[in-house]
């Protein structure tokens, strides 16, 4: 592979005008497509095959007026004293109800005084508003008209708040990522000491993100995508785009400092660092694309969209970046900033770097390093034992929003379960007496513990299908409500035998429970698929069994520690004020499985970048511990910069107002922090030292059958000093022949390395 990428890098450098033109044309085409073909996003969470979704489909067919999957709003009226039934206040609310019927897209409005919508103390009332469209299709005009009707009630001294799916518009794209970009720019400048070198990764990453997001916008015209998809693609695209370009640019600058011309340096940079980029990118793409095996449409779409953006970042790093090297010329190594010392970690003649000193410490104190790191990660994981999952609703909104105020007022006036009613559907098509069957169902459910009230059955025109509203005594995200849903479903068999009618539960609360359970059940199968595919890939990369096992174990430590941190902040409220978390509660259902996919891919990035350098040094003749230290020395500075950049990009999204994006930003930032600095930079060198030469053990039969993908670039080694036989380019040698590996270090060290490589068999 290194040879093919070497040639690709040279070709892109040599034909740089053509390469840049093609990418600009691609960006223009995507931009035009996004402007003309894009459609609406949808935030409706549903999973085909679940009971709640089957009930929705049944209602759409037999009782479309119910609008089970349509947007709704609740207009909540409160007064601090007196009662809403006072003549003046009742008249004002009546006028509001009349005005609500004239709001665009509204099909039905309930009157609180005629439909039991007033609390027992008379201080809280609500009007239920039904829309003809789903929440993502509610127009700004309709939403503005909905809010405008509050003036009439407020003039009468009545406080008005709004809740429901129709109230909140699509999340706006904030500028929080600019913070991450700013930190990334500073980190790149410090790493390279050159504004030109620092600017190239930012430029190419932004281009990749624009193409990725533009493609997602085109896709919205043909398939349903969540409004969070573009933000997640932006988050990942920026992080990996900058990181991949950083690795290639760093290697290119080193090759130039060795005296190579620009074209040869670009070829070698793409052939070596580019090989690691390809396999690191593949692990991310595999982890994201594998979300398709879970069988959840909206998660599959998000994963594939993010995977596509990462794939674009990889291709840009291999083609556009070397082309831009050609335009930058020697300015990429010049233009140093006065007073900023940027040693080349690839230069063995420079004094020991901080990374090298840290690696020596980890190797020398390998057992304490392993014990302390594992203990710290285990301690951070403790809160994960209390992990609870749910989808965001009005209870998770910020405390100063109208949705949260309406939620709290309804809970206070009508009880906590009022915000999460269950819609019980009775299919009486197979019953001899559907009305008697519905009454039997209502009586049975009323007697279950945890039920506050059950409404009278409402039938369709043919009287074969009925709906009942079940109000729990607990809130929608409380475990007791989930238990009640299971208890009602547990009665369906007995009710069907007694009445001939089938029952099912739907509504937002039931949908949330079904989605959360489906996601939870999919975690293990998904993890098996992702880890299995990545293990095979890592075996190919490292030609080892123990290194992939060690990499996977390190990831598991990182992910459980991250789950613990997420629970501590977003569920328990630790550091909530510092991080801007306005409300605590169950973790967003899609976070764990998506976090596993993304974090696994990113964790393998650093594993590939660090350990390929260690293997490269080992293949070139260094003893195991020396290979670990030398490989760490060469990779630590760039990997540290890459990790800081990725953490900064993700952390910028913590400031987002969207609950999913906020929690995802925190989880990824924390996950990269612990994985890069505790697992990859502490555990990896310590464990590699403990394993010694066994780290690279591979059964002979497997070694013979595995293809040699040459990720460490053996075929690109510089030739030995000329012996009168002429120059030789190993990358272009026939039949894969290469020059003997060049050894590094002092003459005594080289003699020791040669003896070690010759006399010590792999155990």
N, C-alpha and C positions, 0 to 999 in steps of 0.2 A: 504493500500500500504506500509506503513512504516514497518509493520510486515514482509511482503515478502522481502522487500529490506534488512531488518535486517538479515534475514536468508541468503540472497544472500551474504551479506558482510561477515558473519561468515564463510560461506562455502568457499568463495574465499580465505579468510585468512587461513583457515585450509588446503585447498588443493592448496596452493599457487604454488607449483612446477608444478602441472598439468595445472593450469590457465596460468601461464607464458609460459609454453611450447606450449599451444594451440595458444596463441597470436603470439609467435615467428614463429610457423608453418604458421599461417595465413599471416604474413608479408612476409615470404619466398615465399609462393604460389602467392601472389599478385605481388611480385617482378619478379618472373619468367613469370607470365602472361603479365606484363607490357613490359618485354623485348622481348617477342615472339609474342604478339597479337596486340600491339599498331599500330595505323595508323596515317594518316595525320590529322591535325586540319584544320578547315576552318573558315575564317573570312568573308565569304560572307554574307551580311545582306539581307535577303529576307523574305517576308511574303506571303505565299500562299493565293491567293484570291484577292490580290491587283491588280490594273490595270497595274502597272509597271511590276509585275511578270507575269501576263497573257500575256503581250506583249513580254516578254522575251521567254516564252514558245512558242508563235506563231512563233517568229523568229527562234528558234531552230528547229522547224518543217519545216518551208518553206524557210528560208534563213540562214542555219547554218554557212555560210561563214562570216556572220556579227559578230558572236561570241559575242552576247550581254552580256553574263555572263562570258566571258573569260578575262584574264588579258591583260592590255594594258600598253604601256609606251609612253611618249613623250620625245623626245630628242630635247632640246631647244638650239639654237645657237644664240649668241649675240656678237656684236662688239661695242666698246666704240665710235668709229668714223668711217667714211667711210660707206660702204655698203657691205652687204653679197653678192651682185650681182657682185662684182668685180671678174674678171676672176679667179684669184688665189684662192680666198675664195670659189667661187662657185664650183671649181674643188675639193677642199678639202671636202666640204660637200657632193658632189657626191660620193667621195670615201667612206665616212662614211656610206652613205645610202647603198652602195654595201656591205660593211662589215656587216651591220645590218641584211641583208638578210641571212647571214651565221650563225647568232647566234642560238644556239639550241632552239627549241620550238617556234621559230618565224615563222609565216605564211605569213605575209604581212608587207611591209614598204612603207610609202608614201614618195614621193620626194617633198620637199617644193617648188621647182622651177617649177614643172609641175602641182601641185595640190593646187595652191593658198595658200602656207604655208609661205609666206614672208610678214612681216608687211609693211605698207605704207611708213614708213621712211627707210626701207631696213636694219634696224639694228637688227631685231629679226626674226628668222625663226624656224620652228619646223618640225620634222619628226615623224609621227604617226607609232607606232610599235604594231602590233597585235600578240598575242600569241595563241597557240592552247590549252592551259590549263588555269585553274583558278589561281588566284594570289597565293593561298596557295601551288599550285603544281609547281610553277616556281622553278627550281633547282638553287642551288648556282652556278653551272657551267654556266648556261644561264645568270644569273645576272652578274657574273664576266665578261663574254664575252660582255655583253651589255655595261658595264662601260669601257671596254678596248678600244672600238672604238673611245673614245674621244681623244686619243693621236694624231690621224691624224689631226683633226680639230684644236686642241690646238697648234700644231706645226705651223699652218698657222695664229696664232694670234686670233683664235676664241674661245670664252668662251663657254663651254658646261655644261649644267645642265640637270638633269633627273627628270621627274615626272610620275605619274600614279601608278596604283595598282600593277604593276609588279616590281616596284623599291624597295619597302621596304620589307625586309624579315620578318619572324616571329619574334616577340619580344623575346629577350633573357631573361632568368630568371636571374634577377640581385640578388645581395646579400643585397638588402636594408632591407630585413626582419631580417638580423642579428642585425641591430640597435635596432629594437623592441625587439628582444630576449635578447639583452644585458640589456636594461632598465628593461625588465620583470624579469631577473635574479636578478638584484640589488633590485628591489621592493620586490621580494620574500624573499631575504635574510633579508631585513629590517623588513618585516612583521613577519617572523618566528624566526629570530635570529639564524638560524641553516642552515648550508650548505646542510645537508642531506634533511631536510624538504623542502628547497628551490629547490633542484634538482629534487625531485619526480614529481612535476607538469610539469616541463620542459621535463623530460624524457617521461612521458606518453603522453604529447601533441605532441611531435615530432613523436612518434610511430603512433599515430592516424592520423597525417597528412601524413606520408609516406604511410599508408594503403589507405587513402582516395585518394591521388594523384595517387598512383599506380592503383587503381581501375578505375580512370578517364582515365588513359593511356590505359587500356584494352578496355574501352568503345569506344575510338577513332577508334578502329579497326572495329567497327560495326555501329556506328552512327556518324553524323557530330557534332563536338564540336568546339566551339571557342577556339582560342589560349589563351584567357584570363581566361578560365574556371579553369585551374589548379592554376593560380595565385590567383583567388578569393577564391578557396577552401583552398589554403594555408593560405591566410589572415584570413579567418573565422575559419579554423581549429585550427590554433595556438592560436587565441584569446580566443575562447570558451573552447578549450582543457585545456589551462592553468587555466582559470577562474574556470571551473568546478572542476578540481583537487584541486585548491586552497581552495574552500569551504569545500570539503570533508576532506582534510588534516588538515585544521584548526580545524574542529570539532573533528577529531580523536585525535589530540594532546590534546585538552581539556578533552576528555574522559579519556585519559591516566593520565592526571594530577589529575583527580578525584579518581584515585586508581584502575581503572578497568584494567583487563588483556588485552593483545593485541587483542585477538579474540573478546571479548565482546565489546571493544572500536571500533573495525572495524565495527562490526554489528550495533552498535548504530550510528556511523558516517554515514554509508551508509543509515540507516533507517531514519535519520533525514535530514541531509544536502543532502543526495542522493535523497530524495523525492523532494526537491526543484530543484535539478539538473534535474530530470526527466521532471518536468513540465516546467522548464525554457527551456530545450532543445526542448520539444515538441512545444513550441510557436515559436522557431526559425525554426524548421522543417516545421511547418504548414505554416509559412509566406513564406518560400522559395519554398516549394512544390506547394503552391497555385499559383505560377507563371504559372503553367500549364493551369489555367483557362483563361489566357489572350489569348491563341491561337497563340503565337509567338514561332516557334520551337526553335530558338537558345536561347531564354530567358528561355524557359521551361527546356532545357538541362542544362543550367548554374545553374538554381535554384535547380533542382534535384541533380546535382552533389555536389553543396555546402551543400544541406540538408543531403545528404548521409555522407559527411565528419563530419557534426555536430552530426549526429546520432552515428557515430563511437566514437566520443569524449565522448558522454554520456555513452555508453556501457563500454568504457575503465575506466571511472571514477567510475563505479559501480562494475567492476570485476577485472581489472588488478591492479588498485590502491590499493584496500585492500589486494590483494595478495602481492604486493610489500611492503606494510606495514609490512607483516610478515617477510620478509627478512631484513628490516631495523631495526626491533626490537626497543629497547629503544633509539637508536641513533637518532631517529626522534625528540625526545624531548631534547636530549643532544647536545653536540658540539656547545654550544653557543659561539658567537663571543664576545670577551672582549669589554666592553664599550658600547655594543648595548643593550639597554633596550627594551624588547618586552613583555609588560604586556598582560596577557590573558584576552581578553574582555569578556569571558564567566564567569570569576571569579567576583562575586558580591562584594567580600571583598576588592578588589583593589580600589585605589582612583579614582574619576571620570575621565573618559577619555575625550579627545578632542571631540570625537563623542557624548558622553553623554552631554557635555556642549553645543555643537551646537544644539542638539535636544531640550534641555531645553529652549534655546534661541528661537528656531523656534516655540515651543509650547507656550511660554510666549508672543511672539510678532507675533502671527500667522497671523493676518490681514496684518500688514506691510510686512511680509515675502511673502504672497500670491501676494500682489499688486506689490511689487518690482520685484519679479521673473517673473510674467506675463508681466509686462511692458518691462523688459529687453529682454525677448524672442520675444515679439511683435516688438520691435525696430530692433532686428536682422533679423526679417522676412521681413522687408520692401523691400529690393532688390528683393525678390522673385516675386514681381509683374511685374518685367521685364524679367522673365525667358523665354529664347528662346532655342529651341531644334534642334539638327542636329547630323548627324554622322560625325566622324572625317574624314578629307580629307587633301590634301596637304596644305591647308590654315592654318590648325591648327598645322602643323609640326613646330619644332623649327626653329628659324630664320637662324641658321647657317647650316641647312641641304640642300642637293641638291634639295629635293622635294619642299621646301618652296621657294628657289631661282628661280626654274623653274616656280612655280606658279606666283610669283611676276613679273617675266620677261614677261610671256605670258599676264598677266593682263595689263602691261604697253604697250606692243606692239600691242595687239589685242582687248583690252577692258576687263572689269571684267567678263563679261558673257562668255568669251571664255573658261574659266576653268570649266564651268558647262553646256555644251551643252545638249539640250534635244533631244532625239531620238524619232521622231514622226513616228509611224507605221500606214500605211494605208492598211487595209484589203479589197481588191477590189473583193473578190471572189463572193460577191453578187451584184456587180455593172455591168451594161451592158457595161460600158467603163471605166475600171480601170485607164487608163492613164489620161483621162479627169477628173476623180474623184480626182486623186493625184494632178493634176494642180489646181483644185478648192480648195482643202485643203491648198495647198501652198499659194495661193492668199489670202485666208481667214486669215490664221495665220500671214502672212506678214503684214496685216493691223491692227493687234492687238497692243495696246500700250505695250512697254517694249520689243519688238522684234527688235534685231539689224540686223539679217540676217536669211534667210531660204535658204537651199541648194536645188539644183535640185533633183527631185525624183530619187531614185535608185531602179530598179525592180529586182525581182527574175527571174529565168529562165522561169517560166510559166506566168509571167507578171500579176499575180493576187495579189501580195503583194509588197508594196514599202516602203522605209524609207526616211525620210527627217531629216536633222540636223537643229535644231532651236537654234540660238545663242541669249540669252537674253542680255539686256543692263545692267543687274545687276549681282552680283556675285552669286555663287551657294547657299550660306547660307543666303542670304539677303531675307527679307520678300517679296520684289517685285518679286523675282523669283518664290516664292511659289504662289503668286497671279497670275502670268502669267500661271503657270501650271494649276491652277483652271480655268482660263479664256479659255485656249485651250480646256480643257475637257468640259467646258460649251458649246462649239460649236459643240460637237460631235453629238448631237441629230439633229440639223438643217442640218449638213453636211450629215448625214446618210439619212435623208429624201430627200435631194436634189440630192444625187449621188448614194445612195445604198451602199456606202462603210462605214465601221466603222473605227474609228480612236482611237488610244491609245498612251500614252506617256510612255517612259521608259528611261533608261540611269541612271547613278549613281545619278545624281541630283534628278530625279523623284523618284528613289528607296528610297533615303534618306528622301524625303518629305513624302512618303507613310509610311515608317517605323515610322517616328516621329509622324505622325498623328494617326497611329494605336496604338502606345504606349500611346499617350495622351488620346485617347478615352478609353483605357483599365484601366486607373488609378482608376476611381471611382468604376467600378465593382470589380476590384481587392481589393481595400480598403474595400469594403463592405464584401467580402468573408473572407478576413484575419481577420478583426476586429470582424466579427460575430463569426467565429470559435474560435478565441482566447477569446472572451467574455464568451462563453459557458465554455471553459476550466478554465478560471479564476473564474467563479462562482462556479465550482466544487472545485477548490483549496481553495478559501477563504470563501465559503458558505455565500456570500454577493452579493448584487446587486450594491451598491454604490461604493465599492472598485474597481471592474472592470470598472465601468464608469469613475471613477477618474483616473484610470491607462490609459485608452484610451484617455481621454482628455489631460493628460500630454504628451502622445506620440505625439498627433497632434501638441502641442506646440513645442515639440522638432524637429519634422520633418519640420515644416514651417520655424523655425529658421535656420535649417541646409540648406534648400533650399536657404534662403537669403544669408547665408555665401558663399555658392558655387557660386551663381551669382555674389556676390561682388568680389570674387577672380578670378574666371575663365572667367567671362564675362565682368566685369567692370575693372579688373586688379588691385584691391586693394591688396597690399602686394605681388604682383606677383613676384617681384624680390626676396623677402625674401624666398618665397616658391618654387622658381625655375620654375615658369610658364613662358615659353618662348613666348607664344602667347595667346591672348584672343579671345573669340568668343562664339558662341552658346554652350550650355551645351550638352554633349553626350546624345543622346536620351534615351538610356537604363538606365541612372543613376537615374532619379526620381522614376521609378517604382521598380527598384532593391533596391534603398535606402530605400523606404518605407518597403519593405519586410524584409530586413536585420535589419534595425534599429528598427522596431517594435519588432522583435524577441529579439534583445539584450536589448531593453528597458524593456520588460517584464521579462528578466532575473533578473535585479536589483529590479524590483517590487516584484517578487516572493521571492527573497532572503531576502529583507528587511521586507516586510509586513508579510510573514509567521512567522518571529520571533516576530513581534508585535502581531499577532493573537495567537501565542503560549503562549506569556505572558498573553494575555487577557483570553485565555481558562484556564490558570493555576490560574486565580483569581485576577489578577491585575486590578486596575481601568483603564479606557480608556487612560488618559494622561500618567499614569505610565507605561502602556503597550507600548505605543508609545516610550517613553524615554528608557525603558529597552530594548525593541526590537532593537531600533536604536543603543544603546550602544553595544549590542552583535554583531550586523551585520555591523556597520559602518566601522570598521577598515579593515575587510576583503573585503567588497564591495568597499571601497576606493582603496585598493590594486588591486582588480580585474579591476576596471575602469582604473587605471593608466596603468596596463599591456595591456588592450585592446586598449587604446588610443595609447600607444607606438607602438604596433604591427601594427596598421593601419597607424600611422603617418610615419612609416618607408617606406611605399609604396608610399608616396608622392614623393620620389626621383626617382621613376620609370620613364622611358622614354615613356612608353605607356600612351596615353592620358586617356584612360578609367580607367586604374589602378591608375594613379595619382589622378584623380578627385574622384574616389571611395575611395581611401585611405584617402584623406582630408575630404570628406563628412562623412565617418564613424567615423573618429577620432573626428571631431567637434561634430557630433551627439551624440556620447557616452559622450563627455565632458559635454555638456549642459544637457543631459538627466540624467546622473549619479549625477552631482553635483548641478544642479539647480532644476531639476524636482524631482528626487527621494530623494535627501538629503535635499532639502529645502521645496519644495511644498508639498511633501508627508507627513512629520510630521506635517506641519502646517494645511493642509487640514484634516488629520486624527484627529487632535485635535479639529478642528471646528465641525467635524461630531460627535465626541464622540461615545457613544454606538450605535448611528444610523448607524455607518460605518459597523457594523456587522449584520444589520437587513436583514432578509430573510423571505418572506411570509411563513406561517406555512405549507400551502399545498405544496409549492415547497421544503421546508426543508424535508418533509416526503418522497418525491419522489427522492431526490438526493442521490446517493450513498455516503457513508462516506469513502473517500479515505485517511483520516488521514494523510495529508501532513505535519502537525506539529508534528506528532509522539506522540499523546496522549497515545497510547498503549505501548510506550517504556519508559514511566515515571519510574523513580526509585521508588521502593516500599517504603512505610513508614517504620520507624524504627521497628525492630523486636518486636513482642508482645508475643513471646513464641510459635507462631504457625508455625515457620519455615520460611525459605527464600521463596520468591515468585518472579518469573520472569514474569512481566506483558506481555512481548512480546509473551510468550508462554501460556498465560492464556486461558482456554477453553471458547468458545463462545464469544470471544472478550472482556472478562471481564478485567478490569484494576484496579490498586490500586488507592486510592484517590489522586488527584493532590497535589503535594507538593507546598506549598506557600513559597515565599522568602521574605527577608527583616527582619526588627526588629520585635519583638513581637507586638508592637503597629501598625506597618504597616500591619502585617498579620491580625490583628483584623479588621483594617479598610477595608482591601481587602475582608475579609470574609463577612463583613456587606454589602459592596458595591455589591458583587456578589449575596448576598441573597436578599437584599431589593430593588435594583434598576432594574426594568424590562427594557427589551430592548424596546426602543421607535421606 
